[in-house]
């Protein structure tokens, strides 16, 4: 199965919406001419042909690793697992 980057981005959009986080990485304004990050936002980082999921943890743009670096397929599968876990939690509540 060939996974496209748009499919991964769509999974991230679903996760951000389901958790109530902004779908945009940055707020629409600046403070002291600096971008302001949306805390909690999940996004995709690409480097050296690998992909990983990060989450913003502070207004200055600090992040934490959510997934390990991997192929598009591995990242897509990881995000699918996250969505399924969120669905399970929602049905139990």
Secondary structure in CASP SS format (residue, H / E / C, confidence):
PFRMAT SS
TARGET T0000
AUTHOR 0000-0000-0000
METHOD secondary structure of the structure
MODEL  1
X C 1.00
X C 1.00
X C 1.00
X C 1.00
X H 1.00
X H 1.00
X H 1.00
X H 1.00
X H 1.00
X H 1.00
X H 1.00
X H 1.00
X H 1.00
X H 1.00
X H 1.00
X H 1.00
X H 1.00
X H 1.00
X H 1.00
X C 1.00
X C 1.00
X C 1.00
X C 1.00
X C 1.00
X C 1.00
X E 1.00
X E 1.00
X E 1.00
X E 1.00
X E 1.00
X E 1.00
X C 1.00
X C 1.00
X E 1.00
X E 1.00
X E 1.00
X E 1.00
X C 1.00
X C 1.00
X C 1.00
X C 1.00
X E 1.00
X E 1.00
X E 1.00
X E 1.00
X E 1.00
X E 1.00
X C 1.00
X C 1.00
X E 1.00
X E 1.00
X E 1.00
X E 1.00
X E 1.00
X E 1.00
X E 1.00
X C 1.00
X C 1.00
X C 1.00
X C 1.00
X C 1.00
X C 1.00
X E 1.00
X E 1.00
X E 1.00
X C 1.00
X C 1.00
X C 1.00
X C 1.00
X E 1.00
X C 1.00
X H 1.00
X H 1.00
X H 1.00
X H 1.00
X H 1.00
X H 1.00
X H 1.00
X H 1.00
X H 1.00
X H 1.00
X H 1.00
X H 1.00
X H 1.00
X H 1.00
X H 1.00
X H 1.00
X H 1.00
X H 1.00
X H 1.00
X H 1.00
X H 1.00
X C 1.00
END
